[in-house]
Amino acid sequence: MRLLLVEDDAMIGETVRDLLRGEHYAVDWATDGDMADAALHAQAYDLVLLDLGLPRRDGLAVLRALRARKDRTPVLVATARDGVAQRIEGLDAGADDYVLKPYDLDELLARIRALLRRAAGRAEPVYEHQGVSINPATREVLVGGAPVVLSAREWAVLEPLLARPGMVLSRQQLEDKLYGWGDEVSSNAVEVYIHGLRKKLGAGLLLNVRGVGYMVPKS
């Protein structure tokens, strides 16, 4: 999953970026409102973690512009603005959830997972399909009840496919979930990770839709 972190405080931004990368998310970090708006025009994200008190353009302006474009990307507002009226303003502007600074990092991760589940149309915390189950909270993968160890990038390819059986994701879309700004992109990375996942999880779980991309079949 690829996330956009919008935070102007360098210490907070570095801490949260490293935390999210440690949880196998690809993360882009924007430090002002104009940079965030440009990123959201150029790239599709699975979730935006948005501060409100930003230089150049306020976070609420970034949020309103996103929703004005009918973009449904989940937005988790993380801010020190703790007034009830301000929280209501953010939610009415299109935020999906709120977390107040200073925030507990475990709570932040739980809220991110909840929003990603909702965006995928799921309520259950564990994804199960064809004998394979994954738990985004623990990164545990089971095949027929037996644990399987995946690399961080194998997980990054598997999770979005297993979350939405029947949806085809192109190689470019999967690459976008693997790499953030500045990461070196290998030309055949997706194929390598798909091959590794098939060996570990079974050849029938991940199908190649010729000329389009990859999918997990619905049944």
N, CA, C and O of each residue as an XYZ file, in Angstrom:
876
protein
N       0.845     -1.181      0.000
C       0.000      0.000      0.000
C       0.892      1.248      0.000
O       1.927      1.286      0.666
N       0.474      2.257     -0.754
C       1.258      3.490     -0.837
C       0.509      4.620     -0.146
O      -0.652      4.893     -0.454
N       1.188      5.273      0.791
C       0.589      6.324      1.591
C       1.290      7.650      1.330
O       2.484      7.690      1.033
N       0.528      8.735      1.444
C       1.103     10.074      1.394
C       1.065     10.656      2.796
O      -0.007     10.843      3.371
N       2.228     10.940      3.340
C       2.367     11.594      4.631
C       2.552     13.080      4.387
O       3.471     13.488      3.677
N       1.680     13.893      4.974
C       1.767     15.347      4.811
C       2.023     15.938      6.191
O       1.121     16.005      7.025
N       3.264     16.365      6.425
C       3.688     16.817      7.755
C       4.869     17.767      7.619
O       5.868     17.423      6.987
N       4.768     18.957      8.204
C       5.853     19.934      8.072
C       6.876     19.861      9.204
O       7.966     20.418      9.079
N       6.549     19.191     10.293
C       7.491     19.042     11.392
C       8.465     17.910     11.065
O       8.058     16.759     10.905
N       9.755     18.248     10.966
C      10.748     17.267     10.502
C      10.860     16.074     11.448
O      10.967     14.934     10.997
N      10.836     16.329     12.753
C      10.999     15.233     13.705
C       9.814     14.276     13.649
O       9.989     13.058     13.620
N       8.593     14.843     13.634
C       7.397     13.997     13.545
C       7.373     13.264     12.211
O       7.083     12.069     12.157
N       7.676     13.980     11.142
C       7.637     13.374      9.817
C       8.588     12.201      9.687
O       8.214     11.163      9.141
N       9.816     12.345     10.180
C      10.791     11.261     10.091
C      10.345     10.060     10.916
O      10.483      8.914     10.489
N       9.806     10.337     12.106
C       9.353      9.246     12.972
C       8.228      8.452     12.328
O       8.257      7.222     12.303
N       7.229      9.172     11.804
C       6.069      8.508     11.215
C       6.449      7.811      9.910
O       5.998      6.695      9.651
N       7.270      8.456      9.091
C       7.711      7.820      7.836
C       8.421      6.503      8.125
O       8.131      5.487      7.493
N       9.348      6.517      9.074
C      10.093      5.296      9.393
C       9.173      4.233      9.982
O       9.329      3.048      9.690
N       8.212      4.650     10.810
C       7.240      3.709     11.368
C       6.448      3.034     10.260
O       6.296      1.812     10.261
N       5.942      3.819      9.316
C       5.119      3.269      8.242
C       5.930      2.366      7.317
O       5.446      1.321      6.880
N       7.148      2.767      7.025
C       7.997      1.908      6.196
C       8.295      0.597      6.904
O       8.387     -0.453      6.268
N       8.447      0.659      8.233
C       8.658     -0.558      8.999
C       7.458     -1.481      8.978
O       7.586     -2.677      9.241
N       6.285     -0.935      8.665
C       5.064     -1.728      8.534
C       4.798     -2.126      7.078
O       3.697     -2.565      6.745
N       5.792     -1.975      6.227
C       5.761     -2.421      4.824
C       4.913     -1.512      3.921
O       4.490     -1.940      2.847
N       4.663     -0.275      4.340
C       3.992      0.667      3.451
C       5.045      1.424      2.642
O       6.123      1.732      3.150
N       4.723      1.721      1.376
C       5.521      2.679      0.609
C       5.019      4.068      0.988
O       3.812      4.311      1.006
N       5.940      4.979      1.291
C       5.556      6.278      1.848
C       6.216      7.405      1.074
O       7.429      7.408      0.867
N       5.395      8.369      0.645
C       5.886      9.639      0.133
C       5.604     10.698      1.191
O       4.549     10.674      1.824
N       6.532     11.620      1.388
C       6.413     12.619      2.462
C       6.423     14.016      1.861
O       7.419     14.449      1.281
N       5.307     14.711      2.005
C       5.185     16.099      1.566
C       5.244     17.014      2.781
O       4.627     16.719      3.805
N       5.980     18.124      2.681
C       6.210     18.984      3.837
C       5.442     20.292      3.790
O       5.569     21.103      4.708
N       4.653     20.524      2.758
C       3.789     21.696      2.728
C       2.555     21.398      1.879
O       2.492     20.380      1.189
N       1.577     22.299      1.940
C       0.305     22.049      1.274
C       0.401     22.008     -0.238
O      -0.257     21.189     -0.881
N       1.217     22.884     -0.814
C       1.359     22.878     -2.274
C       2.002     21.576     -2.756
O       1.596     21.010     -3.770
N       3.003     21.115     -2.020
C       3.671     19.862     -2.375
C       2.695     18.692     -2.271
O       2.705     17.795     -3.114
N       1.861     18.702     -1.247
C       0.866     17.641     -1.078
C      -0.143     17.653     -2.212
O      -0.488     16.602     -2.752
N      -0.619     18.839     -2.575
C      -1.607     18.947     -3.648
C      -1.026     18.461     -4.973
O      -1.701     17.774     -5.740
N       0.230     18.824     -5.237
C       0.878     18.370     -6.470
C       1.025     16.844     -6.479
O       0.813     16.203     -7.509
N       1.386     16.270     -5.333
C       1.531     14.813     -5.250
C       0.202     14.122     -5.500
O       0.156     13.093     -6.173
N      -0.872     14.674     -4.970
C      -2.190     14.057     -5.122
C      -2.725     14.183     -6.540
O      -3.555     13.379     -6.963
N      -2.259     15.181     -7.276
C      -2.596     15.276     -8.695
C      -1.822     14.260     -9.526
O      -2.317     13.764    -10.538
N      -0.591     13.952     -9.085
C       0.308     13.140     -9.914
C       0.249     11.653     -9.624
O       0.607     10.845    -10.481
N      -0.202     11.268     -8.418
C      -0.061      9.888     -7.979
C      -1.323      9.427     -7.260
O      -1.938     10.194     -6.519
N      -1.707      8.172     -7.481
C      -2.811      7.577     -6.726
C      -2.267      6.992     -5.434
O      -1.257      6.289     -5.439
N      -2.937      7.283     -4.332
C      -2.530      6.778     -3.021
C      -3.649      5.939     -2.415
O      -4.824      6.110     -2.737
N      -3.254      5.029     -1.529
C      -4.237      4.233     -0.804
C      -4.771      4.976      0.414
O      -5.879      4.701      0.874
N      -3.982      5.925      0.941
C      -4.412      6.705      2.093
C      -3.523      7.938      2.219
O      -2.350      7.917      1.845
N      -4.105      9.014      2.752
C      -3.363     10.242      3.040
C      -3.414     10.497      4.539
O      -4.490     10.516      5.137
N      -2.245     10.694      5.143
C      -2.146     11.100      6.538
C      -1.819     12.592      6.524
O      -0.703     12.984      6.182
N      -2.798     13.425      6.899
C      -2.750     14.852      6.605
C      -2.720     15.704      7.861
O      -3.628     15.643      8.689
N      -1.663     16.504      7.995
C      -1.621     17.538      9.020
C      -2.398     18.753      8.498
O      -2.508     18.947      7.287
N      -2.929     19.560      9.405
C      -3.706     20.724      8.976
C      -2.883     22.003      8.961
O      -3.031     22.815      8.048
N      -2.024     22.199      9.947
C      -1.260     23.438     10.029
C      -0.025     23.393      9.161
O       1.079     23.171      9.657
N      -0.203     23.604      7.857
C       0.884     23.459      6.889
C       1.311     24.807      6.319
O       0.497     25.727      6.242
N       2.576     24.938      5.919
C       2.993     26.120      5.170
C       2.382     26.131      3.766
O       1.974     25.093      3.244
N       2.329     27.299      3.178
C       1.905     27.526      1.798
C       0.414     27.316      1.586
O      -0.270     28.209      1.085
N      -0.093     26.161      1.956
C      -1.522     25.885      1.803
C      -1.989     25.058      2.984
O      -1.400     24.024      3.297
N      -3.045     25.510      3.640
C      -3.549     24.815      4.812
C      -4.045     23.425      4.439
O      -4.494     23.190      3.317
N      -3.957     22.503      5.405
C      -4.394     21.135      5.159
C      -5.857     21.034      4.777
O      -6.224     20.187      3.962
N      -6.699     21.881      5.351
C      -8.117     21.851      4.984
C      -8.310     22.224      3.520
O      -9.180     21.667      2.851
N      -7.511     23.158      3.015
C      -7.597     23.531      1.598
C      -7.188     22.368      0.710
O      -7.797     22.137     -0.334
N      -6.155     21.632      1.122
C      -5.727     20.442      0.373
C      -6.850     19.410      0.363
O      -7.143     18.814     -0.673
N      -7.471     19.202      1.509
C      -8.555     18.222      1.628
C      -9.753     18.619      0.773
O     -10.313     17.790      0.056
N     -10.142     19.887      0.851
C     -11.318     20.339      0.075
C     -11.060     20.210     -1.427
O     -11.956     19.836     -2.184
N      -9.828     20.524     -1.858
C      -9.511     20.397     -3.284
C      -9.560     18.934     -3.722
O     -10.011     18.629     -4.826
N      -9.098     18.032     -2.857
C      -9.136     16.603     -3.167
C     -10.571     16.136     -3.347
O     -10.880     15.445     -4.318
N     -11.442     16.501     -2.433
C     -12.839     16.060     -2.515
C     -13.582     16.757     -3.644
O     -14.514     16.184     -4.210
N     -13.191     17.976     -3.980
C     -13.829     18.672     -5.106
C     -13.564     17.953     -6.419
O     -14.349     18.058     -7.361
N     -12.440     17.212     -6.479
C     -12.120     16.429     -7.681
C     -12.792     15.051     -7.646
O     -12.527     14.212     -8.506
N     -13.649     14.820     -6.668
C     -14.353     13.542     -6.493
C     -13.377     12.408     -6.196
O     -13.657     11.247     -6.494
N     -12.244     12.743     -5.614
C     -11.247     11.743     -5.235
C     -11.642     11.169     -3.877
O     -11.788     11.907     -2.902
N     -11.814      9.851     -3.820
C     -12.292      9.188     -2.606
C     -11.177      8.601     -1.749
O     -11.450      7.824     -0.834
N      -9.950      8.951     -2.023
C      -8.836      8.426     -1.238
C      -9.082      8.674      0.256
O      -9.393      9.802      0.641
N      -8.950      7.645      1.106
C      -9.144      7.857      2.539
C      -8.161      8.883      3.093
O      -6.976      8.867      2.760
N      -8.664      9.771      3.938
C      -7.834     10.811      4.543
C      -7.956     10.722      6.066
O      -9.044     10.849      6.627
N      -6.825     10.502      6.709
C      -6.743     10.510      8.166
C      -6.057     11.804      8.575
O      -4.875     12.003      8.296
N      -6.799     12.677      9.235
C      -6.250     13.951      9.667
C      -5.537     13.757     10.994
O      -6.123     13.252     11.951
N      -4.274     14.159     11.050
C      -3.467     14.095     12.271
C      -3.029     15.516     12.602
O      -2.246     16.107     11.858
N      -3.521     16.072     13.706
C      -3.272     17.479     13.977
C      -3.315     17.783     15.461
O      -3.885     17.035     16.257
N      -2.698     18.898     15.811
C      -2.744     19.380     17.193
C      -3.946     20.281     17.438
O      -4.153     20.739     18.561
N      -4.736     20.540     16.414
C      -5.937     21.359     16.569
C      -7.006     20.523     17.262
O      -7.687     19.716     16.630
N      -7.142     20.726     18.566
C      -7.977     19.815     19.343
C      -9.356     20.368     19.675
O     -10.090     19.745     20.442
N      -9.734     21.531     19.114
C     -11.069     22.051     19.355
C     -12.122     21.213     18.644
O     -11.905     20.743     17.527
N     -13.264     21.029     19.301
C     -14.339     20.235     18.701
C     -14.790     20.845     17.387
O     -15.008     20.126     16.412
N     -14.930     22.155     17.350
C     -15.384     22.830     16.129
C     -14.425     22.581     14.971
O     -14.854     22.419     13.829
N     -13.128     22.551     15.266
C     -12.136     22.308     14.219
C     -12.198     20.863     13.737
O     -12.027     20.598     12.547
N     -12.441     19.932     14.649
C     -12.573     18.536     14.230
C     -13.809     18.365     13.349
O     -13.770     17.650     12.348
N     -14.893     19.017     13.723
C     -16.114     18.947     12.914
C     -15.861     19.535     11.529
O     -16.307     18.983     10.523
N     -15.142     20.660     11.481
C     -14.841     21.290     10.190
C     -14.047     20.346      9.292
O     -14.311     20.250      8.094
N     -13.072     19.650      9.881
C     -12.279     18.717      9.087
C     -13.091     17.549      8.577
O     -12.950     17.152      7.420
N     -13.948     16.987      9.433
C     -14.788     15.863      9.013
C     -15.789     16.304      7.948
O     -16.029     15.575      6.986
N     -16.366     17.474      8.110
C     -17.315     17.977      7.115
C     -16.632     18.335      5.799
O     -17.279     18.360      4.751
N     -15.333     18.611      5.845
C     -14.594     18.902      4.618
C     -14.229     17.630      3.850
O     -13.772     17.698      2.709
N     -14.433     16.466      4.485
C     -14.194     15.212      3.770
C     -13.215     14.272      4.416
O     -12.902     13.232      3.836
N     -12.706     14.596      5.616
C     -11.814     13.665      6.308
C     -12.586     12.415      6.712
O     -13.778     12.480      7.014
N     -11.909     11.298      6.715
C     -12.536     10.034      7.102
C     -12.351      9.721      8.583
O     -13.160      9.007      9.175
N     -11.297     10.250      9.177
C     -11.047     10.004     10.589
C     -10.075     11.062     11.082
O      -9.462     11.782     10.295
N      -9.948     11.141     12.402
C      -9.130     12.153     13.060
C      -8.278     11.485     14.119
O      -8.743     10.572     14.801
N      -7.046     11.922     14.268
C      -6.220     11.525     15.398
C      -5.474     12.770     15.865
O      -4.925     13.517     15.054
N      -5.459     12.985     17.161
C      -4.885     14.199     17.727
C      -3.433     13.993     18.135
O      -3.063     12.947     18.667
N      -2.623     15.007     17.879
C      -1.228     15.002     18.326
C      -1.169     15.490     19.774
O      -1.969     16.340     20.164
N      -0.243     14.970     20.575
C       0.655     13.845     20.260
C      -0.121     12.539     20.273
O      -0.879     12.277     21.207
N       0.061     11.718     19.247
C      -0.729     10.511     19.136
C       0.091      9.279     19.461
O       1.314      9.254     19.317
N      -0.616      8.272     19.897
C      -0.007      6.976     20.150
C       0.234      6.294     18.809
O      -0.681      6.200     17.991
N       1.436      5.824     18.578
C       1.783      5.273     17.267
C       1.018      3.990     16.958
O       0.658      3.747     15.806
N       0.766      3.172     17.967
C      -0.011      1.956     17.734
C      -1.449      2.298     17.344
O      -2.034      1.641     16.483
N      -2.021      3.333     17.982
C      -3.367      3.765     17.604
C      -3.379      4.299     16.176
O      -4.306      4.028     15.413
N      -2.347      5.058     15.819
C      -2.250      5.575     14.458
C      -2.266      4.440     13.446
O      -2.991      4.506     12.454
N      -1.475      3.400     13.684
C      -1.438      2.265     12.762
C      -2.782      1.553     12.703
O      -3.208      1.124     11.631
N      -3.453      1.425     13.841
C      -4.762      0.764     13.859
C      -5.782      1.561     13.063
O      -6.600      0.979     12.352
N      -5.745      2.883     13.170
C      -6.687      3.712     12.412
C      -6.403      3.627     10.910
O      -7.327      3.616     10.097
N      -5.133      3.568     10.556
C      -4.779      3.406      9.142
C      -5.305      2.076      8.615
O      -5.890      2.029      7.533
N      -5.105      1.005      9.360
C      -5.594     -0.303      8.919
C      -7.118     -0.299      8.777
O      -7.653     -0.865      7.824
N      -7.811      0.335      9.716
C      -9.268      0.383      9.657
C      -9.748      1.126      8.416
O     -10.699      0.693      7.764
N      -9.101      2.241      8.083
C      -9.499      3.000      6.900
C      -9.198      2.227      5.614
O      -9.976      2.279      4.661
N      -8.081      1.519      5.588
C      -7.756      0.719      4.400
C      -8.749     -0.430      4.225
O      -9.125     -0.758      3.099
N      -9.173     -1.044      5.331
C     -10.206     -2.087      5.242
C     -11.496     -1.508      4.673
O     -12.112     -2.091      3.780
N     -11.891     -0.368      5.193
C     -13.135      0.258      4.745
C     -13.060      0.595      3.257
O     -14.024      0.390      2.519
N     -11.912      1.113      2.822
C     -11.752      1.462      1.408
C     -11.846      0.237      0.509
O     -12.274      0.336     -0.641
N     -11.443     -0.928      1.040
C     -11.511     -2.169      0.277
C     -12.881     -2.833      0.379
O     -13.104     -3.892     -0.207
N     -13.804     -2.208      1.128
C     -15.143     -2.769      1.283
C     -15.184     -3.932      2.244
O     -16.056     -4.794      2.135
N     -14.248     -3.975      3.195
C     -14.171     -5.066      4.158
C     -14.379     -4.555      5.571
O     -14.028     -3.419      5.890
N     -14.949     -5.398      6.410
C     -15.089     -5.087      7.822
C     -14.201     -5.975      8.680
O     -13.743     -5.568      9.747
N     -13.960     -7.209      8.198
C     -13.207     -8.172      8.997
C     -11.720     -7.810      9.008
O     -11.190     -7.361      7.992
N     -11.035     -8.002     10.151
C      -9.623     -7.624     10.249
C      -8.668     -8.587      9.566
O      -7.530     -8.220      9.275
N      -9.112     -9.821      9.302
C      -8.263    -10.817      8.644
C      -8.852    -11.126      7.271
O     -10.051    -11.375      7.149
N      -8.005    -11.109      6.235
C      -8.449    -11.432      4.882
C      -8.215    -12.915      4.634
O      -7.107    -13.412      4.839
N      -9.246    -13.623      4.195
C      -9.128    -15.056      3.920
C      -9.649    -15.351      2.521
O     -10.691    -14.838      2.113
N      -8.909    -16.188      1.787
C      -9.314    -16.543      0.427
C      -8.565    -17.790     -0.010
O      -7.337    -17.842      0.065
N      -9.298    -18.790     -0.464
C      -8.721    -20.020     -1.000
C      -7.683    -20.638     -0.066
O      -6.625    -21.080     -0.515
N      -7.980    -20.669      1.215
C      -7.075    -21.291      2.172
C      -5.922    -20.431      2.622
O      -5.102    -20.856      3.436
N      -5.854    -19.200      2.087
C      -4.793    -18.262      2.477
C      -5.416    -17.166      3.326
O      -6.441    -16.596      2.951
N      -4.808    -16.869      4.462
C      -5.293    -15.772      5.298
C      -4.131    -14.861      5.642
O      -3.012    -15.318      5.878
N      -4.415    -13.544      5.667
C      -3.402    -12.576      6.063
C      -4.010    -11.644      7.100
O      -5.183    -11.279      7.022
N      -3.192    -11.271      8.065
C      -3.617    -10.364      9.121
C      -2.779     -9.095      9.027
O      -1.612     -9.109      9.418
N      -3.341     -7.993      8.518
C      -2.555     -6.765      8.367
C      -2.015     -6.219      9.680
O      -0.995     -5.530      9.683
N      -2.680     -6.512     10.800
C      -2.214     -5.997     12.087
C      -0.932     -6.676     12.540
O      -0.059     -6.029     13.117
N      -0.811     -7.969     12.285
C       0.355     -8.730     12.753
C       1.302     -9.126     11.625
O       2.404     -9.614     11.874
N       0.867     -8.912     10.386
C       1.609     -9.347      9.196
C       1.764    -10.872      9.163
O       2.705    -11.387      8.560
N       0.850    -11.585      9.805
C       0.881    -13.038      9.802
C       0.198    -13.570      8.544
O      -0.879    -13.107      8.168
N       0.828    -14.537      7.907
C       0.281    -15.184      6.717
C       0.163    -16.675      7.002
O       1.122    -17.308      7.444
N      -1.022    -17.235      6.747
C      -1.251    -18.659      6.951
C      -1.733    -19.285      5.647
O      -2.550    -18.701      4.936
N      -1.235    -20.453      5.343
C      -1.703    -21.248      4.206
C      -2.151    -22.590      4.746
O      -1.339    -23.388      5.213
N      -3.446    -22.831      4.678
C      -3.980    -24.055      5.257
C      -3.711    -24.144      6.746
O      -3.569    -25.241      7.287
N      -3.641    -23.015      7.407
C      -3.389    -22.976      8.848
C      -1.932    -22.960      9.240
O      -1.615    -22.785     10.417
N      -1.025    -23.140      8.275
C       0.409    -23.156      8.567
C       1.034    -21.800      8.242
O       0.727    -21.221      7.200
N       1.899    -21.286      9.106
C       2.504    -19.976      8.859
C       3.476    -19.995      7.683
O       4.195    -20.969      7.458
N       3.476    -18.897      6.945
C       4.380    -18.715      5.811
C       5.055    -17.352      5.982
O       4.401    -16.371      6.333
N       6.343    -17.299      5.736
C       7.095    -16.051      5.874
C       7.207    -15.373      4.516
O       7.678    -15.971      3.549
N       6.765    -14.105      4.453
C       6.893    -13.302      3.239
C       7.873    -12.166      3.474
O       8.018    -11.679      4.595
N       8.538    -11.751      2.416
C       9.354    -10.544      2.499
C       8.428     -9.329      2.531
O       7.239     -9.438      2.234
N       8.979     -8.179      2.890
C       8.177     -6.955      2.962
C       7.535     -6.639      1.618
O       6.382     -6.209      1.570
N       8.255     -6.843      0.543
C       7.707     -6.472     -0.762
C       6.784     -7.548     -1.314
O       5.875     -7.237     -2.084
N       6.995     -8.790     -0.944
C       6.005     -9.811     -1.291
C       4.678     -9.484     -0.617
O       3.615     -9.614     -1.225
N       4.745     -9.058      0.644
C       3.525     -8.644      1.348
C       2.870     -7.464      0.631
O       1.651     -7.437      0.458
N       3.686     -6.486      0.213
C       3.153     -5.288     -0.426
C       2.438     -5.606     -1.737
O       1.513     -4.891     -2.124
N       2.851     -6.662     -2.419
C       2.160     -7.094     -3.636
C       0.904     -7.888     -3.288
O      -0.140     -7.702     -3.913
N       0.997     -8.762     -2.306
C      -0.111     -9.654     -1.981
C      -1.300     -8.911     -1.357
O      -2.445     -9.156     -1.738
N      -1.046     -8.019     -0.418
C      -2.142     -7.418      0.349
C      -3.195     -6.725     -0.523
O      -4.381     -7.007     -0.349
N      -2.822     -5.830     -1.456
C      -3.867     -5.171     -2.248
C      -4.623     -6.125     -3.159
O      -5.794     -5.884     -3.455
N      -3.986     -7.204     -3.614
C      -4.668     -8.175     -4.463
C      -5.640     -9.023     -3.654
O      -6.765     -9.269     -4.088
N      -5.207     -9.470     -2.474
C      -6.060    -10.325     -1.650
C      -7.193     -9.534     -1.009
O      -8.240    -10.097     -0.688
N      -6.993     -8.239     -0.821
C      -8.039     -7.408     -0.223
C      -9.227     -7.231     -1.158
O     -10.346     -6.992     -0.704
N      -8.990     -7.348     -2.471
C     -10.052     -7.114     -3.458
C     -10.056     -8.220     -4.509
O      -9.661     -7.979     -5.650
N     -10.494     -9.427     -4.151
C     -10.553    -10.504     -5.147
C     -11.398    -10.087     -6.351
O     -12.450     -9.465     -6.208
N     -10.918    -10.442     -7.522
C     -11.626    -10.103     -8.750
C     -11.172     -8.809     -9.386
O     -11.489     -8.557    -10.548
N     -10.435     -7.975     -8.656
C      -9.943     -6.719     -9.209
C      -8.554     -6.927     -9.811
O      -7.666     -7.486     -9.165
N      -8.377     -6.481    -11.034
C      -7.091     -6.605    -11.713
C      -6.257     -5.364    -11.438
O      -6.725     -4.238    -11.607
N      -5.021     -5.579    -11.015
C      -4.070     -4.485    -10.834
C      -2.943     -4.653    -11.848
O      -2.373     -5.735    -11.989
N      -2.633     -3.577    -12.545
C      -1.569     -3.622    -13.537
C      -0.204     -3.675    -12.852
O      -0.087     -3.441    -11.649
N       0.815     -3.985    -13.638
C       2.166     -3.984    -13.086
C       2.524     -2.606    -12.549
O       3.152     -2.491    -11.496
N       2.123     -1.550    -13.276
C       2.409     -0.192    -12.819
C       1.725      0.107    -11.492
O       2.321      0.720    -10.607
N       0.476     -0.323    -11.354
C      -0.234     -0.096    -10.095
C       0.434     -0.820     -8.936
O       0.515     -0.283     -7.832
N       0.909     -2.030     -9.178
C       1.605     -2.770     -8.133
C       2.959     -2.141     -7.822
O       3.360     -2.089     -6.660
N       3.659     -1.668     -8.831
C       4.923     -0.962     -8.591
C       4.693      0.274     -7.733
O       5.501      0.586     -6.859
N       3.585      0.981     -7.984
C       3.273      2.177     -7.205
C       3.070      1.857     -5.721
O       3.302      2.704     -4.859
N       2.638      0.636     -5.436
C       2.445      0.246     -4.035
C       3.737     -0.264     -3.393
O       3.820     -0.406     -2.173
N       4.732     -0.535     -4.219
C       6.012     -1.039     -3.729
C       7.012      0.068     -3.434
O       7.821     -0.059     -2.514
N       6.967      1.152     -4.202
C       8.050      2.123     -4.168
C       7.537      3.526     -3.880
O       6.543      3.969     -4.456
N       8.232      4.220     -2.975
C       7.971      5.630     -2.724
C       8.963      6.489     -3.480
O       9.777      5.982     -4.252
N       8.892      7.801     -3.253
C       9.816      8.728     -3.903
C      11.259      8.365     -3.574
O      11.600      8.111     -2.418
N      12.093      8.346     -4.593
C      13.510      8.109     -4.382
C      13.920      6.659     -4.363
O      15.114      6.361     -4.395
N      12.952      5.728     -4.310
C      13.296      4.310     -4.327
C      13.680      3.879     -5.741
O      13.084      4.324     -6.722
N      14.672      3.018     -5.828
C      15.081      2.494     -7.128
C      14.119      1.389     -7.554
O      13.893      0.432     -6.813
N      13.557      1.529     -8.751
C      12.558      0.585     -9.248
C      13.226     -0.412    -10.189
O      13.813     -0.029    -11.201
N      13.130     -1.688     -9.844
C      13.657     -2.747    -10.711
C      12.636     -3.047    -11.806
O      11.434     -3.089    -11.545
N      13.115     -3.255    -13.024
C      12.224     -3.401    -14.175
C      11.334     -4.634    -14.092
O      10.223     -4.626    -14.622
N      11.800     -5.689    -13.438
C      11.002     -6.922    -13.376
C      10.629     -7.294    -11.938
O      10.377     -8.460    -11.636
N      10.596     -6.294    -11.060
C      10.363     -6.572     -9.638
C       9.030     -7.262     -9.400
O       8.969     -8.242     -8.657
N       7.964     -6.772    -10.014
C       6.641     -7.338     -9.762
C       6.609     -8.806    -10.159
O       6.083     -9.638     -9.421
N       7.164     -9.125    -11.311
C       7.175    -10.511    -11.760
C       7.943    -11.401    -10.787
O       7.535    -12.532    -10.523
N       9.052    -10.895    -10.255
C       9.858    -11.668     -9.295
C       9.049    -11.944     -8.034
O       9.059    -13.066     -7.526
N       8.346    -10.930     -7.523
C       7.578    -11.120     -6.285
C       6.356    -12.005     -6.523
O       5.994    -12.799     -5.655
N       5.725    -11.878     -7.676
C       4.601    -12.757     -8.002
C       5.076    -14.213     -8.060
O       4.402    -15.106     -7.547
N       6.229    -14.451     -8.681
C       6.790    -15.810     -8.762
C       7.049    -16.366     -7.360
O       6.730    -17.521     -7.078
N       7.631    -15.536     -6.479
C       7.894    -15.986     -5.122
C       6.624    -16.288     -4.348
O       6.567    -17.257     -3.590
N       5.598    -15.456     -4.539
C       4.324    -15.681     -3.852
C       3.649    -16.959     -4.337
O       3.063    -17.689     -3.538
N       3.724    -17.233     -5.620
C       3.120    -18.468     -6.141
C       3.807    -19.704     -5.566
O       3.147    -20.702     -5.279
N       5.101    -19.645     -5.399
C       5.818    -20.788     -4.826
C       5.410    -21.011     -3.371
O       5.313    -22.151     -2.918
N       5.171    -19.920     -2.639
C       4.859    -20.030     -1.213
C       3.381    -20.274     -0.938
O       3.034    -20.947      0.032
N       2.503    -19.728     -1.790
C       1.070    -19.744     -1.495
C       0.255    -20.630     -2.422
O      -0.916    -20.895     -2.151
N       0.853    -21.090     -3.506
C       0.123    -21.898     -4.476
C      -0.034    -21.168     -5.788
O      -0.277    -19.962     -5.813
N       0.104    -21.895     -6.871
C       0.113    -21.274     -8.201
C      -1.225    -20.689     -8.594
O      -1.280    -19.774     -9.416
N      -2.317    -21.202     -8.018
C      -3.637    -20.751     -8.459
C      -4.154    -19.505     -7.785
O      -5.219    -19.010     -8.154
N      -3.425    -18.970     -6.790
C      -3.945    -17.818     -6.057
C      -3.822    -16.520     -6.841
O      -4.730    -15.689     -6.810
N      -2.713    -16.341     -7.538
C      -2.446    -15.096     -8.260
C      -2.444    -15.388     -9.754
O      -1.571    -16.092    -10.261
N      -3.423    -14.844    -10.444
C      -3.577    -15.097    -11.874
C      -3.041    -13.941    -12.694
O      -3.167    -12.776    -12.317
N      -2.440    -14.284    -13.823
C      -1.965    -13.283    -14.773
C      -3.055    -13.053    -15.812
O      -3.420    -13.974    -16.542
N      -3.575    -11.833    -15.884
C      -4.538    -11.463    -16.918
C      -3.728    -10.853    -18.055
O      -3.272     -9.712    -17.970
N      -3.559    -11.625    -19.111
C      -2.601    -11.272    -20.153
C      -2.849     -9.868    -20.710
O      -3.956     -9.523    -21.120
N      -1.775     -9.075    -20.706
C      -1.838     -7.727    -21.240
C      -2.477     -6.715    -20.311
O      -2.561     -5.534    -20.650
N      -2.933     -7.157    -19.138
C      -3.615     -6.241    -18.224
C      -2.899     -6.167    -16.881
O      -2.512     -5.084    -16.441
N      -2.718     -7.334    -16.217
C      -2.072     -7.317    -14.913
C      -2.322     -8.601    -14.156
O      -2.331     -9.686    -14.738
N      -2.523     -8.474    -12.858
C      -2.676     -9.637    -11.978
C      -3.925     -9.501    -11.116
O      -4.391     -8.394    -10.844
N      -4.464    -10.655    -10.686
C      -5.636    -10.632     -9.838
C      -5.687    -11.893     -9.001
O      -5.082    -12.912     -9.337
N      -6.423    -11.803     -7.902
C      -6.827    -12.978     -7.126
C      -8.239    -13.319     -7.565
O      -9.123    -12.472     -7.439
N      -8.497    -14.521     -8.076
C      -9.856    -14.841     -8.539
C     -10.844    -14.801     -7.391
O     -10.494    -15.061     -6.240
N     -12.095    -14.469     -7.722
C     -13.135    -14.360     -6.688
C     -13.418    -15.685     -6.014
O     -13.735    -15.724     -4.825
N     -13.307    -16.770     -6.760
C     -13.584    -18.081     -6.169
C     -12.665    -19.139     -6.761
O     -12.748    -20.309     -6.386
